[in-house]
Amino acid sequence: MKFFIDTANLDQIREANDLGILDGVTTNPSLMAKEGIKGTDAVLKHYKDICDIVKAPVSAEVISTDFAGMVEEGKKLAAIDPHIVVKIPMIKDGIKAIKWFTDNGIKTNCTLVFSSGQAILAAKAGATYVSPFIGRVDDSNWDGVDLIAQIAQIYSVQGFETQVLAASIRNALHIVRCAEVGADVCTCPLSSILGLLKHPLTDLGLAQFLADAKNMG
Ligand code: E4P
């Protein structure tokens, strides 16, 4: 399973990249706004800065909601860097736009996916990635990981090449469960990635080894 980081914060992207296990980045307009990125030029520059750090897939989301607008915006985003993946919402014009980008050799990430039916449509349109939002599914009293498992199963049975990108990750257990059910990618906040490190027995064991090392001859 690939690890993407789900942030527009350059320090966090650098920190995750320095771990040596980072395979890409996802952003969305909320994450960009959180970093205070405003105006078209600043947004495009910020995506370029992210691409220069990771040199791996970086999802950049369109904010148009009509076919022509998404295509125009997506072309500008894709021109920033070869690693840009155009992120398109799961709406009717979004499906048309994904098909257009697929036909024109531009990678896409279909976002705001909450059902297997939506995931089938995204795959039919040729999306490179499909992003089911599992934390938000959990918030509505369904099991988000079950959705990942069902989509992974459908894609496998049907031979779809679209990669299942588990999004809206809230904790380290989400990452483990997504790996178990066959997600191709998990996009995670830095805190959830670092959460995988934690185990009290590791801390206790290391403290004991270091204490005993002082007694070594
Ligand atoms: C990533 O592609 C999504 O935009 C993101 O994971 C959404 O996460 P949230 O539900 O925590 O906002």
Boltz pocket constraint, residues with backbone or C-beta under 6 A from the ligand:
constraints:
  - pocket:
      binder: B
      contacts: [[A, 6], [A, 26], [A, 27], [A, 28], [A, 111], [A, 131], [A, 133], [A, 135], [A, 136], [A, 167], [A, 168], [A, 169], [A, 187]]
      max_distance: 6.0
